[in-house]
Each structure stands twice: as structure tokens, then as C-alpha cells.
Amino acid sequence: MGRQNRARRAALLLGAAGLLLASCTGGGGDGSPDEPTGKPSAHGDKPNIVYVLTDDLSWNLVKYMPHVQKMRQNGTTFTDFYVTDSLCCPSRSSILTGEYPHNTGVFTNTGDDGGYGAFMKNGDEDKCFGPALQKAGYRTGFMGKYLNGYQPGDTQGTSKPYVPPGWDEWDVAGSGYAEYNYNLNENGKVAHYRHRPQDYLTDVVSHKATSFVDAAADAKKPFMLELATFAPHGPSTPAPRDVKSFPGVKAPREASFDKSPQDAPAWQRELSPLAPKEKKEINRKFALRVRSVQAVDRMIGHLEDELKAKGLADDTYLVFNSDNGFHMGEHRLRPGKQTAFDTDINVPLVVTGPGVPAGKQVSQLAENVDMNPTFQDLAGLDPPASADGTSLTGLMRGGDGGADWRKAVLVEHHHAASKKGDPDAAPKNAGDPPSYEALRTKDALYVEYADGEREYYETGSDTYEMYNRWSGLPADDRARLHDTLTALKDCKGADECRKAAATDASG
């Protein structure tokens, strides 16, 4: 029942995608899958990997991205992929290291427990997949956004701007949210980009990515390239050619829009209904988000063309993902994130490449801690035992994960001690939850707040998470949920975390 409800919701979100794809690409668009095109890797167990990581991209933007839609036709979509925290830096730290926030030590974007400072203080840089793949013979590249608090001119005690270990090509910005007037650390030298059309950051990253592919092809070495865009994060600046695109587009109005859940926790009960002016502003911001992802989608198209031109397409995994989702009026929440609702924690993961079935949807629970083990596994390495996640390679290639596949994913969130310097700080009356830990199972969401409040949503039947049923939950079910959550929030390493997630906590 739960899977059917989620499928219906996905159909609502993406129902117009086929028509949009047909209008943008001039063909297909009926959703029919192409035949699998995977071939054995030319490098044996070392295929190429391109990872496109977007910022704040939610599922409701995917239907406006024709190249991503084509990826869905040609590859596999993970419908139940979640993040360890719906906040930039904790999520990206989990992606890079394969560890939960309680093991990376990165819970917020700033301060002692967050940002680039906490990442470095806790030795997380050595755990990243870049160094591992570089040692395995890969040419590695990282472009775009790294971690909150990182500045291109940082030296980290060296004689020039610092380039982290493990990356052959490093073209990374600090605060590039506006897409203009930013600095890039280009392999140890800081370059300033202005406000000219050619300085638009997503386009700059796109050009550098195709150059990287060309150089890697000439070197005849396998490569791993992460392209981490700032789009569609606010202010969601579109490329000049996209400023007037999608006239009249409005934010979706799901069943939860401007409605508070029944028996909502105190932090949410305080929220007033959305004013007409706020609803109009939500539409304006959503339109900017739609326009800003056009450059990201175009970048994916350019990459696909370049890979084909260089004869590398059949030997390359292309992975599309987001660091967290984004709510816009759902549950009376003003635009933002940081909650445990599906709008914030359930994000797209789409994969094409060798052996990946076309037009397939994977409904097994997956999480961003799985990305590091997956990339290492694809590269022919044994995923590190220290990582908390599990490789998704088997699921990507049509497997089912086995009977012992995880039954729950963990979400951890700390309420930030300070909003200073945090681009994701929640404005007053926006909805800013206290610290919490949460479990997401196939058919339920369970949240434990630091102030003692609890939430339990039966998502199989309550698709939009509108009825908090904690008060009526039997004692045995409450204990099982708490015990599973406790085991997960204390686990460390693949074996321990896999065991902690193996219990069906939702009963």
C-alpha cells in the first residue's frame, strides 16, 4: 500500500514530464524506456564516474529538466533516496565520507559543530572518496561548491591557496550562490569572476567539466568528476538566456500546502497561515528555481554530448543527485528545509551507465552515506569498513539488495546555535525545528525532538504526512522505534550500522 501511494505521488509530481521532454528535445517524451546500452568497462573494473550534485533541488523541479528526464528513461531512478540531514554541510559531509553526522561531527553549517571548520577539525577530509579513487589510478576532479565556510583563498598553513588531497583538478568557489562576482580556487590559484554573461558560475563549471573530460580522454585514464552546483539554492539566479523562460509557472499546491499537521509539535503549531503576499512570493521564488536549474540541465546535456564525442559514453556512470530537498508552503512552512518531512529529506538519485537497466525504479531505502561506498565499489575498490553506508552498485545494476537490506534510514539535525554567516538560517516565523533525530522506514516517519516531543506519520496511507499518530501508538511500537533509532544514532562503521538498520521498526 505504501509503495503504491508513493508511486501515485511521483506520478503527480512528474506527470507533465513527458510532454515537457517532447517539447524540449523534439522526440520521445512518452516515458517509454530505451534499451539498456551498458557494456563492459574499457578499464575493466574502472569505469568513469561523473557525479552531478545540486543544491536544494527537490523532486518537484525534475519535471522541468529534460536531460534529467532522459536520464530517467535511459537509466535507473532511486525513488526512496534520503539524506542524513536536510541541510547543506552535514549532507555533503555524509556524501564525501560515507558517514552519519554523529561520526563526521558536522551537524550544522557554521560554528563548532558545523561547516568546513568542523569537517577539517574532525579529520573528515582523509575519509573522502577522492583520495581513494586517485590512489586507484583515477584522474579526479571537483568543481563548484565544496562545504559551507570554505574560502578559495584559504591556505590551511601552506604557502598558497589550499587544494585538498585526492583531487587532480580543483575548481571550487566559496560563496557562489549569486552565480556572479565570486572567486574560484583553480588548482591553487585564486581567480576572480565578475558579472559578465560568461561569468555565470554554472556555465563556467560546465565549460571546465567538458575540458576535464577531454583531458582525461587524451590521458586514457579512468576519471571521477564531481560537479557540485550552487543552483538552485537561493537567490536562484537564472542564466541570462533563461530569465524569461517558463512564464506563468507557479509553485505546486500539494494537499499539505498551508496546512499544519494534526497534533503538530510546538515549533510548528506557532506558525500562522500563509498570507496572500507570502503565497505570491512562493510562486516568484519557485519560478526562479525552475529557471535556475535550466543551466544545470543544459550542463548535463553538454557532458553527455562530450562523452559520446570522445567515445566514453558507454563506459561512464552519470549520477544526478541533490544534497537536500526544499519546502515551499507545505505544512505552513515558509521556503526552506531542515525538517524531517519528505519534502526536505527525499531527493532525486538518477543513474545511467554500464549495466544500469533502462526505465527502472528502485524502491529500496537508500541514503547519501551510500555514495562514498558506491563510488569506491564502482572503481573496483572494497568499500571502506569505516563508512556507515552501503554500496548501491547491486541495486543500480538491477539487483534487489537481498533480504537483509536496510529497513530504516537515519536523519540527524542540530538546531544551529547561531545564524550568523549561515545562508540557510530560517527567518522568523519560517519554521525552524529544534534538534532532533528521525527514522524513515518504507511506510513511516518517526521523529524524536530534543525537547521531548515525538512525531509518527504512517506515510503508506498518509502520503503528505498530515496526521501525527504518536499519541495512539501502542507501547511496544514506541519502544521498538526508539530502540532502532538509538542503535542507528550510535552506530559506527558499515557492519554496525547495517545491523542497526536491519530491524523493521515500523512493525
C-alpha positions in Angstrom: 0.0 0.0 0.0 2.8 2.4 0.9 4.7 1.8 -2.3 1.5 2.3 -4.3 0.9 5.7 -2.6 4.4 6.8 -3.2 4.1 5.8 -6.9 0.9 7.8 -7.2 2.6 10.8 -5.6 5.6 10.5 -8.0 3.1 10.4 -10.9 1.5 13.6 -9.7 4.9 15.3 -9.4 6.2 14.1 -12.8 3.0 13.7 -14.8 3.9 16.6 -17.2 7.4 15.5 -17.7 6.8 13.5 -20.9 5.1 16.4 -22.6 7.9 18.8 -21.5 10.6 16.4 -22.6 9.0 16.1 -26.1 8.7 19.8 -26.5 12.3 20.4 -25.4 14.1 17.6 -27.2 11.8 17.0 -30.2 11.2 13.4 -29.6 10.3 10.6 -27.2 8.6 12.0 -24.2 6.2 9.1 -23.8 8.2 7.7 -20.9 9.0 4.5 -22.7 12.4 3.2 -21.7 15.2 2.9 -24.1 17.0 -0.4 -24.4 19.9 -0.9 -22.0 23.2 0.3 -23.5 25.6 -0.8 -20.8 28.8 -2.5 -22.0 31.8 -3.9 -20.0 34.1 -1.1 -18.9 37.1 -0.4 -21.2 39.1 -0.1 -18.0 38.0 -3.5 -16.6 36.7 -2.7 -13.2 37.4 1.1 -13.5 34.6 2.8 -15.4 34.4 6.6 -15.4 32.1 8.4 -12.9 30.5 11.8 -13.3 28.6 12.9 -10.2 26.3 16.0 -10.5 25.3 17.2 -7.1 22.8 20.0 -7.0 22.0 22.3 -4.1 18.4 22.4 -2.6 16.9 20.6 -5.6 13.6 19.0 -4.8 11.7 16.4 -6.7 9.2 18.9 -8.0 11.9 20.5 -10.2 12.8 17.3 -12.0 9.9 17.6 -14.5 11.4 20.9 -15.7 14.7 19.2 -16.6 14.5 17.4 -20.0 18.0 15.9 -19.8 17.4 14.5 -16.4 14.1 13.1 -17.6 16.0 11.4 -20.5 18.4 10.0 -17.9 15.4 8.5 -16.1 14.3 6.9 -19.4 17.8 5.6 -20.1 18.7 4.6 -16.6 17.5 3.9 -13.1 15.8 6.2 -10.6 16.0 5.7 -6.8 12.6 6.8 -5.5 13.3 6.2 -1.8 16.7 8.0 -1.5 17.1 10.1 1.6 19.7 12.5 3.2 21.2 12.3 6.7 20.2 15.9 7.3 18.2 18.3 5.1 21.0 20.9 5.4 23.9 21.6 3.1 27.1 21.0 5.0 26.0 17.9 7.1 24.6 16.3 4.0 27.6 17.0 1.8 29.9 15.8 4.6 28.0 12.5 4.6 28.3 12.2 0.8 32.0 12.8 0.8 32.8 10.5 3.8 30.0 7.9 3.8 29.4 8.7 7.5 26.5 9.9 9.5 26.7 13.3 11.1 27.4 11.8 14.5 30.6 10.3 13.1 31.7 13.2 10.8 31.0 15.7 13.7 29.3 18.1 11.1 25.8 18.9 12.2 25.3 22.5 11.1 26.7 25.0 8.5 28.7 27.1 11.0 30.1 27.1 14.5 31.9 24.4 16.5 29.6 21.6 15.2 29.4 22.6 11.6 30.8 23.9 8.4 34.2 23.4 6.8 35.9 24.1 10.2 34.3 21.1 11.9 34.9 19.0 8.8 38.6 19.7 9.0 38.8 19.5 12.8 37.4 16.0 12.8 39.8 14.7 10.1 37.0 14.1 7.6 39.0 15.2 4.5 41.0 12.0 4.7 37.9 9.9 4.5 36.6 11.3 1.2 36.3 9.2 -1.9 38.6 11.5 -3.9 41.9 10.3 -2.4 40.8 6.6 -2.5 40.0 6.8 -6.2 43.1 8.8 -7.0 45.2 6.1 -5.4 43.4 3.5 -7.5 44.6 5.2 -10.7 41.7 7.6 -11.4 42.1 11.1 -12.6 39.9 13.0 -10.1 38.2 16.4 -10.4 36.0 18.5 -8.1 34.2 21.7 -9.4 31.7 24.1 -7.9 30.6 24.1 -4.3 32.6 22.2 -1.6 31.4 22.9 2.0 29.9 25.9 3.9 32.7 28.1 5.3 35.3 27.1 2.6 37.0 30.0 1.0 39.1 29.8 -2.2 42.0 31.7 -0.6 42.3 29.5 2.5 45.9 28.3 2.8 45.5 25.8 5.7 49.0 26.6 6.7 50.5 26.1 3.3 52.2 28.7 1.1 49.4 29.1 -1.4 45.6 28.5 -1.6 44.9 25.0 -0.4 43.8 22.1 -2.6 42.5 19.1 -0.6 44.3 15.8 -1.1 43.0 13.4 -3.7 42.0 15.9 -6.4 43.9 16.3 -9.7 41.6 19.1 -10.8 40.2 21.6 -8.2 38.0 24.5 -9.4 36.0 25.4 -6.3 34.1 28.6 -5.2 33.4 29.9 -1.7 30.1 31.9 -1.8 28.9 31.3 -5.3 25.2 31.4 -4.6 24.6 34.6 -6.7 26.3 32.9 -9.7 28.3 36.1 -10.3 31.1 38.1 -8.5 32.8 35.1 -7.0 36.3 33.6 -6.6 37.5 30.2 -7.7 40.4 28.3 -6.4 41.7 26.9 -9.6 44.3 24.3 -8.7 45.9 26.5 -6.0 45.5 29.9 -7.7 42.5 32.3 -6.9 40.7 33.7 -10.0 38.0 36.3 -9.7 34.9 36.2 -11.9 32.8 39.3 -12.5 29.2 39.9 -13.6 29.5 39.3 -17.3 27.3 36.7 -19.0 30.4 34.4 -19.5 31.0 34.6 -15.7 27.8 32.7 -14.8 29.1 30.1 -12.4 27.1 27.0 -13.6 28.2 27.7 -17.2 31.9 28.2 -16.0 31.7 24.8 -14.3 30.1 23.3 -17.4 33.0 24.5 -19.6 35.6 23.3 -17.2 33.9 19.9 -17.0 34.0 19.3 -20.7 37.7 20.3 -20.7 38.3 17.8 -17.9 36.6 15.1 -19.9 38.7 15.9 -23.0 42.0 15.8 -21.0 41.0 12.5 -19.3 40.2 11.0 -22.7 43.6 12.1 -24.1 45.3 10.6 -21.0 43.4 7.3 -21.5 42.8 7.1 -17.7 39.6 6.4 -15.9 38.2 9.5 -14.2 35.9 10.6 -11.4 34.4 14.1 -11.7 32.1 15.7 -9.1 30.2 18.8 -10.4 28.6 20.4 -7.3 26.4 23.3 -8.4 25.1 26.1 -6.3 21.9 26.1 -8.2 19.0 26.1 -7.4 19.9 27.4 -3.9 18.7 31.0 -3.3 18.8 33.5 -4.7 18.3 31.1 -7.5 19.8 33.3 -10.2 19.0 32.1 -13.7 21.4 32.2 -16.6 20.8 35.3 -18.8 19.2 33.2 -21.6 16.7 31.7 -19.0 15.5 34.8 -17.3 12.2 34.9 -19.2 11.7 31.2 -19.6 8.6 29.4 -18.2 6.3 32.4 -18.0 3.5 32.0 -15.5 4.9 28.9 -13.8 3.7 28.6 -10.2 4.7 26.5 -7.2 2.8 23.2 -6.7 -0.1 23.1 -4.2 0.0 19.7 -2.6 -2.5 18.5 0.0 -0.2 19.7 2.8 0.1 23.3 1.4 -0.6 25.9 4.1 -1.9 23.2 6.5 -0.5 22.3 9.8 -0.4 18.6 10.6 -2.8 17.3 13.2 -1.1 17.2 16.7 1.9 19.1 15.3 4.8 19.8 17.7 5.1 23.2 19.4 7.6 24.6 16.9 5.1 24.1 14.1 1.9 25.0 16.0 3.2 28.5 16.3 3.2 29.0 12.5 0.4 31.3 11.2 -1.4 30.6 7.9 0.3 31.9 4.8 -0.7 35.4 3.8 -1.7 36.1 0.2 1.6 38.1 -0.2 3.6 35.1 1.0 1.9 32.8 -1.4 2.7 35.2 -4.3 6.3 35.3 -3.1 6.4 31.5 -3.0 5.4 31.5 -6.7 8.0 34.0 -7.5 10.8 32.0 -5.8 9.6 28.7 -7.4 9.8 30.3 -10.8 13.4 31.4 -10.2 14.2 27.9 -9.0 12.8 26.4 -12.3 14.7 28.9 -14.4 18.0 28.4 -12.4 18.0 24.6 -13.0 17.9 25.1 -16.8 21.7 25.8 -16.8 22.3 22.6 -14.7 20.2 20.5 -17.1 22.0 22.0 -20.1 25.3 21.2 -18.4 24.3 17.6 -18.2 23.4 17.6 -21.9 26.8 19.1 -22.8 28.5 16.4 -20.8 26.6 13.7 -22.4 27.4 15.1 -25.9 31.1 15.3 -25.0 31.2 11.8 -23.6 29.7 10.5 -26.8 32.1 12.5 -29.0 35.1 11.1 -27.1 33.7 7.5 -27.3 33.3 7.4 -23.5 29.5 7.3 -23.1 29.2 3.6 -22.8 32.0 3.5 -20.2 30.7 6.2 -17.9 28.3 6.3 -15.0 26.4 9.6 -14.9 24.9 10.2 -11.4 22.4 13.0 -10.7 21.6 13.9 -7.1 20.8 16.7 -4.6 22.1 17.5 -1.1 18.6 18.1 0.3 15.1 18.9 -0.7 13.2 22.2 -0.1 9.7 23.0 1.2 7.7 25.9 -0.1 4.5 26.3 1.9 3.9 22.7 2.7 2.9 22.3 6.4 2.7 26.1 6.6 6.5 26.2 6.3 7.9 29.2 4.6 10.6 28.4 1.9 13.4 26.4 3.5 14.5 23.0 4.7 15.9 21.4 7.9 12.8 19.3 8.7 12.3 15.6 8.6 9.4 15.8 6.2 9.8 14.1 2.8 9.8 17.4 1.0 13.2 18.0 2.7 14.8 14.6 3.1 13.6 12.6 0.0 15.7 13.7 -3.0 16.3 12.5 -6.6 19.0 10.0 -7.4 19.2 9.0 -11.1 21.9 6.8 -12.6 22.9 5.8 -16.1 25.9 3.8 -17.2 27.3 0.3 -17.9 24.8 -2.4 -16.8 22.2 0.0 -15.5 18.7 -1.0 -16.6 16.7 1.5 -18.6 13.5 2.9 -17.2 13.8 1.1 -13.9 12.7 2.5 -10.5 14.4 1.2 -7.3 12.3 1.5 -4.2 14.7 0.1 -1.6 15.7 2.6 1.0 19.0 4.3 0.1 20.8 7.2 1.7 23.6 9.7 0.9 26.0 7.8 3.2 25.9 5.2 0.4 27.5 7.4 -2.2 31.1 7.1 -1.0 30.9 3.3 -0.8 29.2 3.2 -4.2 31.8 5.2 -5.9 34.6 3.1 -4.4 32.8 -0.1 -5.4 32.3 1.1 -9.0 36.1 1.9 -9.1 36.8 -1.8 -8.2 37.8 -1.0 -4.6 36.4 -2.6 -1.5 34.1 -0.1 0.2 35.7 1.1 3.5 34.5 -0.7 6.6 34.7 2.7 8.4 31.9 4.1 6.2 28.4 3.9 7.7 26.7 3.4 4.3 26.4 0.5 1.8 27.3 0.4 -1.9 24.3 0.8 -4.2 26.1 -0.8 -7.1 24.0 -4.0 -7.0 20.7 -2.0 -6.9 22.0 0.2 -9.8 22.5 -2.9 -11.9 19.1 -4.4 -11.3 19.6 -6.4 -8.1 17.2 -6.2 -5.1 19.8 -5.8 -2.3 18.9 -9.1 -0.6 16.7 -9.9 2.3 19.0 -8.1 4.8 18.8 -4.7 3.0 18.2 -1.9 5.4 14.7 -1.3 6.8 15.3 2.3 8.0 17.4 5.3 7.3 18.7 7.8 9.9 18.2 11.6 9.9 20.1 13.8 12.4 19.6 17.5 12.9 21.0 20.0 15.3 19.4 23.4 15.8 22.1 25.9 15.0 23.5 27.9 17.9 24.0 30.9 15.7 22.5 32.2 12.4 25.5 34.4 11.7 27.0 33.6 8.3 24.6 30.8 7.6 22.9 31.1 4.1 20.3 28.5 5.2 19.3 30.1 8.5 15.5 30.1 8.9 13.9 33.5 9.2 11.4 34.3 11.9 8.1 32.5 11.5 9.6 30.3 8.8 9.6 27.1 10.8 12.9 26.2 12.5 12.8 22.9 14.3 14.7 22.1 17.5 17.4 19.4 17.4 16.0 16.0 16.5 16.8 12.5 15.3 14.5 10.7 13.0 13.8 7.3 11.3 12.4 7.0 7.8 11.1 3.5 7.0 9.3 2.3 3.9 5.9 3.3 5.4 6.6 5.6 8.4 8.4 8.7 9.7 9.4 8.8 13.4 10.9 11.9 14.9 12.4 12.4 18.4 12.9 16.0 19.3 15.4 17.2 21.9 12.5 18.9 23.8 10.8 15.6 24.3 8.1 15.9 21.7 7.5 13.0 19.2 6.0 12.6 15.8 4.9 9.4 13.9 3.4 9.5 10.5 2.1 6.4 8.7 3.4 7.5 5.3 2.0 4.5 3.5 -1.6 5.8 3.9 -0.8 9.4 5.0 1.3 10.3 1.9 1.6 14.0 2.8 2.4 13.5 6.5 -0.6 15.3 7.9 -1.6 13.1 10.9 0.8 12.7 13.8 -0.3 9.4 15.3 2.2 9.2 18.1 -0.4 9.6 20.9 -2.3 6.5 19.8 0.8 4.3 19.1 1.0 1.1 21.3 3.8 1.0 23.9 5.5 -1.9 22.1 5.7 0.0 18.8 7.0 3.1 20.6 9.8 1.1 22.3 10.7 -0.6 19.0 11.0 2.7 17.2 13.1 4.3 20.0 15.4 1.3 20.2 16.1 1.2 16.5 16.7 5.0 16.4 19.0 4.7 19.4 21.0 2.0 17.7 21.3 3.9 14.5 22.3 7.2 16.0 25.1 5.5 18.0 26.3 3.2 15.2 29.8 3.4 13.6 31.0 1.6 10.6 29.3 -0.5 7.9 28.7 -3.7 9.9 27.3 -2.0 12.9 25.1 0.5 11.0 23.8 -2.3 8.7 22.8 -4.3 11.7 21.2 -1.3 13.4 19.1 -0.7 10.3 18.0 -4.3 9.8 15.1 -4.3 12.2 11.6 -3.4 10.8 11.0 -0.6 13.3 7.6 0.3 11.9 6.2 -3.2 12.8 
